[in-house]
Amino acid sequence: MTTQEQLHQWYELAQQLRVDSIRATTVAGSGHPTSSMSPADIMAVLLSNYLRYDFNDPQNPNNDRFILSKGHAAPLLYAMYKAAGVISDEELFSLRQLGSRLEGHPTPVLPWVDVATGSLGQGLPIGVGVALAGKYLDQLPYHVWVLLGDSETSEGSVWEAFDHASHYTLDNLIAIIDVNRLGQRGQTELGWNTQVYAARARAFGWQAIEIDGHNLIEIDQAFSAALAVNDRPTVIIARTKKGKGVASLEDLGGWHGKALKAEQEKQAIAELGGERQIKIEVSKPEEQGQPVFLGNPQPLQLPTYNQGAKVATRRAYGDALTALGAAQPHVVALDAEVSNSTYAEDFAEAYPERYFEMYIAEQQMIAAAVGLQVRQYKPFASSFAAFLSRGYDFVRMAAVSRANIKLVGSHAGISIGQDGPSQMALEDLAALRAVWSSTVLYPSDANQTAKLVSQMSDRNGIVYLRTTRESTPVIYGSDEEFPIGGSRIVQSSDRDQATVIGAGITLHEALKAYDRLRNEDILVRVIDAYSVKPIDVQTLHQAARDTNGNLVVVEDHWIEGGLGAAVLDAFAGIGSTPTYNGPRLRLIKLAVQDMPGSGTPEELLHAAKIDADAIVEAVKSQVRQPVGV
């Protein structure tokens, strides 16, 4: 039973959270004080009585996890940290300043923030991933709490999360929707119609509890009810008022994202009862268990393939991932209902307890991967490369989160053939290259694929592997190594007149062109640029010096942003890239430029002028041109 003393403590803490949100944003001159004020009562009760978290040990596997999906309410989160005694009043005033840990939206530069938020609609899907880790992998009794704004429930990714959380019976997941009625430009779609939110949640199989988000007793009862459920996730739908507690702000439009002026701040703080310096002793986890060990690691035995055989790199990915699963029990896999094409199904069959089917929900798949890596798992998420673009914002935000996830896109480029352009990823290299600190790999044969997959596991950041639908010849021995950041010179001589650079499917076209050109006494160097990012600058520079600056880059990708762009960047002197000293660069980019249709892979490669015929023509146009012209 809630005592009057408890109610008073919660009330005072909530008022402090509101006051500190106002103080911090006023000093910053920007931010979201009113969005921070509406859920303050809810957060006061959570922090005081329900969150189990050791702030001195953020990596404690028994800690509850809290995700602020409405990341613009960061001032509230930072006010909570101050109340918990882990940041000072002085640091609170550094909000949004250059070099401060208290950024405009939370990021993991703070040790208590697991993932970056601020792009709305992502917190709950990521929470699903953390909850999957808790229930199925760690098998520890911690809870995942996610605070959402009402506006962000318009995002489809939120309902992908509702669906998957119910499917996996994530009773350790508790969502709280702050229904304060007002969005950025006016009333939200549903306003205060909490019954509709509840009906939608129940339709997805959740326990839904409607409360007055400013009634401390109802908040307390809702949290207790959420913890008591053991067969489904819970959502608490809290009706609140934006700017609660200050008459000039409360439930009034036009205040979203606006800080108060000094005189307004003074009046608002007085109305809220003045400044307070309450410190809360947040309860630490009662249990101190360890994650369930998921098997005994075995020595890594990667698959091997005979040279000359024809094997699709997507097939090799499935084989290599399964081998990696035996060697590294923290490797987990996710797929978006195409595992029989990506061959992630092999891993699923071998390690069903470490495989999560995300169905056709690519945003949720990527978000779940981000959530799983919060708990130190190594997620590999695969789908058709074209469909990963649906989740691009999640990839972008995963980089902001400093997340370590591995993405695999199969069926890339026009070489997939008859399925047509809707299935052809022609933007993926550009998109993934543009992600901060990403790694982009594009193997050309099965043995190379296996070696790259094994390196992906321990690589930090966003790592993307592009695989090919078609079976291609195995050209490398199983004992060869392919370090990330390297390349492979497949053919060369001291009389090379040009360099042809390919990756994946186009490397094999380059090798066909090599044979034809050699028959005409034209020797070319062929480079396999399997590491698109980071690219092998040194080898490219040397090739340009050795072949009079004649470079032909051929790729199964749009002409913008892909391998050709990566090669050009290697000569641009960007940042720490070594300066190129050599003959004037004469580079020809062969890439897809017209919208493809259906056809055989051979027909489509020829029509796009990225096959051996086009390479031969491009090389001849270079070597016939006098040097220096």
C-alpha positions, 0 to 999 in steps of 0.5 A, spaced: 500 500 500 502 506 497 503 511 503 503 518 504 510 519 505 512 515 498 507 519 495 510 526 497 517 523 495 515 521 488 511 528 488 517 532 490 522 528 485 517 529 479 517 536 481 525 536 481 525 533 474 521 538 471 525 544 474 531 541 472 529 540 465 527 547 465 533 550 468 538 545 463 534 547 457 534 555 459 541 555 460 542 551 453 537 556 449 534 550 446 531 543 447 525 540 449 522 542 456 515 541 456 516 534 453 520 532 459 515 535 463 509 531 461 512 524 464 516 526 470 511 523 475 512 516 471 519 517 471 519 519 479 516 513 481 520 508 476 526 511 478 524 511 486 521 504 486 521 500 480 528 500 476 533 495 478 540 498 476 547 499 479 549 506 476 556 504 478 556 498 474 552 499 467 555 493 464 552 488 470 548 483 466 542 483 471 541 491 470 534 493 468 535 497 461 531 503 460 530 506 453 528 513 452 525 512 445 522 519 445 529 522 445 528 529 445 526 528 452 533 528 454 533 533 459 528 529 463 533 523 462 539 527 465 535 530 470 534 523 472 541 522 472 542 528 477 537 525 482 541 518 481 547 522 483 551 520 477 552 527 474 552 534 477 548 540 477 554 543 473 554 538 468 547 538 467 548 545 465 552 543 460 546 540 456 547 541 448 554 544 449 560 542 444 564 537 448 558 535 453 556 528 454 549 531 455 547 531 447 541 534 445 539 527 444 542 521 448 548 517 446 552 512 449 557 517 450 554 516 457 555 510 460 548 509 462 545 510 455 545 503 451 543 506 445 542 513 441 535 515 440 532 521 437 529 518 431 522 517 433 520 510 432 526 506 434 526 505 442 521 500 442 524 495 436 531 496 440 527 494 446 525 488 443 532 486 441 534 487 448 528 483 451 530 477 446 537 477 449 534 477 456 529 472 456 532 467 451 539 468 451 541 471 458 535 468 461 536 473 467 530 476 470 531 483 468 526 488 465 526 492 459 523 499 460 521 503 454 518 510 454 515 512 448 512 519 445 505 518 443 506 522 436 512 516 434 506 511 435 505 513 428 511 510 425 510 503 422 516 500 426 513 501 433 507 496 430 513 491 428 515 491 435 508 490 438 507 484 433 514 481 434 514 482 442 508 479 442 510 473 438 516 472 442 512 473 449 516 478 451 513 479 458 520 482 460 518 488 456 514 494 459 512 500 454 510 506 457 506 511 452 506 518 454 500 521 451 501 528 452 496 530 446 501 535 443 506 533 437 511 538 434 505 542 430 499 541 434 495 535 436 497 528 435 493 523 430 489 520 436 489 526 441 488 523 448 484 517 446 487 512 450 482 507 448 484 506 441 492 506 443 489 500 448 485 497 443 491 496 438 496 494 443 491 488 445 490 486 438 497 485 438 497 481 444 499 485 449 497 487 456 494 494 456 493 499 462 490 506 461 492 511 467 492 518 469 500 519 468 500 524 473 496 520 478 502 517 482 497 511 485 495 509 478 502 509 476 505 505 482 499 500 481 500 500 473 508 498 474 506 493 479 501 490 474 506 490 469 511 486 473 506 481 475 504 478 468 508 472 465 505 471 459 505 477 454 509 484 454 505 490 457 504 497 455 502 503 460 498 508 456 499 514 460 494 520 459 499 526 461 499 534 459 505 537 456 508 542 460 505 539 466 505 544 472 506 551 469 500 554 467 503 558 461 506 552 458 501 546 460 497 543 454 498 549 450 501 548 443 507 552 440 512 550 445 515 544 442 522 544 442 523 551 445 526 553 451 524 558 456 527 565 457 530 567 463 524 571 466 519 565 464 524 560 467 524 564 474 516 564 474 516 557 472 520 554 477 517 558 482 510 555 480 513 548 481 515 549 488 523 552 487 529 548 486 530 541 489 537 537 490 533 530 492 538 524 491 535 517 490 538 511 492 536 507 486 535 499 487 540 495 485 539 488 482 537 483 487 539 477 483 546 477 481 546 471 476 550 470 470 548 469 463 546 462 461 552 459 457 550 458 450 555 452 449 562 450 449 566 454 443 569 449 438 575 451 434 573 455 428 573 450 422 571 454 416 568 451 410 573 450 404 571 449 397 575 446 391 578 451 386 574 451 379 567 449 383 561 453 382 559 456 389 554 462 390 557 467 395 550 467 399 551 459 400 558 460 403 555 465 407 550 460 410 556 455 411 561 460 414 556 463 419 554 456 421 561 454 422 562 461 426 556 459 431 560 453 433 566 457 435 563 463 438 557 462 442 555 469 442 554 469 435 546 470 433 543 470 427 536 474 424 533 474 418 527 477 414 523 471 412 528 469 406 533 465 410 532 459 405 535 464 400 540 467 404 542 461 407 541 463 414 537 457 415 543 453 416 545 457 422 537 456 424 537 449 424 544 448 427 543 453 433 535 454 433 536 457 440 540 463 437 536 464 431 530 469 431 526 470 425 524 477 424 519 475 418 518 481 413 520 486 418 527 489 416 526 495 421 525 490 426 530 486 424 536 491 424 533 494 431 533 487 434 540 486 432 542 493 435 538 491 442 542 484 442 549 487 441 547 491 447 548 485 451 554 483 448 552 478 443 554 478 435 548 479 431 548 477 424 542 480 420 541 478 413 535 479 408 535 481 400 540 487 399 534 491 396 530 490 402 535 492 407 534 499 405 527 499 408 531 499 415 536 505 413 535 509 418 536 504 423 543 503 420 544 510 421 542 510 428 546 504 430 552 508 428 550 513 432 549 508 438 556 505 436 553 499 435 556 493 433 552 489 428 553 485 422 548 486 416 548 481 410 545 483 403 544 477 398 541 478 391 545 484 389 545 487 383 542 486 376 546 479 376 540 476 380 536 476 373 529 475 371 526 478 378 527 485 375 529 491 378 524 491 384 529 486 387 536 488 385 540 492 390 543 497 386 544 503 391 547 498 397 554 500 397 553 507 396 548 507 402 553 503 407 559 506 405 556 513 407 554 510 414 560 513 419 565 508 421 562 502 417 565 496 413 563 494 406 565 487 403 564 484 397 567 477 396 567 474 389 568 467 391 566 462 396 573 461 400 574 469 400 567 469 403 568 464 409 574 468 411 571 475 411 565 472 415 570 470 420 573 477 420 566 480 421 564 477 427 570 481 431 569 487 427 567 493 431 561 498 428 556 497 422 559 491 417 556 490 411 557 483 406 554 483 399 553 476 397 551 474 390 545 470 387 549 466 382 554 461 383 561 463 381 567 460 380 572 458 386 578 462 384 582 462 391 585 456 395 582 455 402 588 457 405 589 464 402 587 470 407 583 476 405 584 481 410 579 487 411 582 493 408 586 489 403 585 487 396 587 481 391 591 482 385 589 476 381 593 478 374 599 482 373 605 483 369 611 488 368 607 490 362 600 491 364 597 497 360 591 498 364 588 496 371 581 493 371 578 493 378 572 489 380 568 486 386 563 480 386 560 478 380 564 483 376 571 480 378 569 474 374 567 478 368 574 482 368 577 475 368 574 473 362 576 480 359 583 479 361 583 472 357 580 476 351 585 482 351 591 477 352 589 474 346 590 480 343 597 482 346 594 487 351 596 485 358 592 488 364 592 488 371 586 485 375 584 487 382 579 484 386 577 490 391 573 485 395 574 490 401 570 496 398 571 500 405 576 501 407 579 500 400 586 498 399 589 505 397 596 503 396 595 497 391 590 502 387 596 507 387 601 502 385 597 500 380 595 507 377 603 508 377 604 501 373 599 502 368 600 509 366 594 511 370 589 507 366 584 504 371 577 501 369 572 500 375 566 495 373 561 494 378 554 491 378 551 498 382 548 504 380 554 509 377 553 513 383 557 512 390 559 505 389 566 501 388 567 507 382 566 512 387 570 508 393 576 508 388 576 515 386 576 517 393 582 513 394 586 518 389 582 524 392 587 525 398 581 525 403 583 526 411 589 521 412 589 518 405 596 518 402 597 523 396 597 520 389 604 521 386 604 518 379 601 519 372 595 523 370 589 518 372 584 516 366 579 512 370 573 509 366 567 507 371 563 502 368 556 501 372 549 500 371 546 507 368 539 505 365 533 502 369 534 494 368 528 490 366 528 482 367 532 477 363 538 472 364 544 475 368 548 474 362 543 479 358 543 484 363 550 484 364 551 485 357 545 490 356 548 494 362 555 494 359 558 491 365 560 485 362 567 482 359 565 485 352 564 492 355 571 491 359 575 489 353 572 496 349 574 500 355 581 498 356 582 498 348 579 505 348 585 507 354 591 503 351 590 506 344 590 513 347 597 516 347 599 517 354 598 524 357 592 526 352 
